């Protein structure tokens, strides 16, 4: 999990740098297009990592809710 967190952090940092570079007025069209492609790939990666984290959060929440229900059922 820590590796994924570091990868996500690195990807976000790279994405920030690309946004800054694309914001410059004197960027070459071909270079800009390549940076844009790289940015799109980074966004896809970040989205997938965030989706994994959201799915894990939902699963853990469901496990906690299930644990709260089960002890009540046993006591009845």
N, C-alpha and C positions, 0 to 999 in steps of 0.2 A: 504494500500500500504506500509506503514511504517513497519507493521508486517512482510510482505513478504520480505522486504529489510533486516530486522534484521535476519530473518530465513536464507536468502541466505548468509548473512555475516557469520553467525554461521556455516552453512554447509561448506562454503569455509575454515573456520578456522579448522574445524574438519578434512576436507580432507587434508589440509596441514600437520596436525599432523600425520595422517595415512601414508602419503607419507614419512615423516621423519622416522616413526617407521618401515616401510617396507624397508627403506634404510639401516637399521642396519643389520650387518652380523650375529648377534647371535639370530635372532628371530626364535621362534619355528614354525614349519611348520603349525600346526593346528591354532596357534594364527595368523600367517601370512595370512592364508586362510580366517579366520574370519574377519580380518582387511580389506582384499581385498574385501570381500563381502560387508562390510560396506561402503567402498570407492565407489564401483559400485553404491550402492543405493544413496549415496550422489551426485554422478555425475548425475544420472538420475534426482534427485530433482533439482539440479542446472540448468540442461538443460531445464527442464520444466519451471522454474522460468524465465530464460532468454528468452525462447520462448514467454512467456506471455508478458514480457516487450517489446519484439520486435513487437509483434502483436499490443500492445497498441500504440507504437510509430507509426506504419504504419497507424493505424486508426486515430490518432490525425493529422498526416501529411495530410491524405486524407481530413479530415474535414477542415483543413486550406486551402488546395488547392481549395476545393469546395466553401469556403467563398470568395475566391478571384475571382472565376469565376462568381458567382451569382450576385454581385453588378454590374459587367460589363454588364451582360445580361439585368438587370433592367434599366440601363441608355440608352440603345439603342432603 
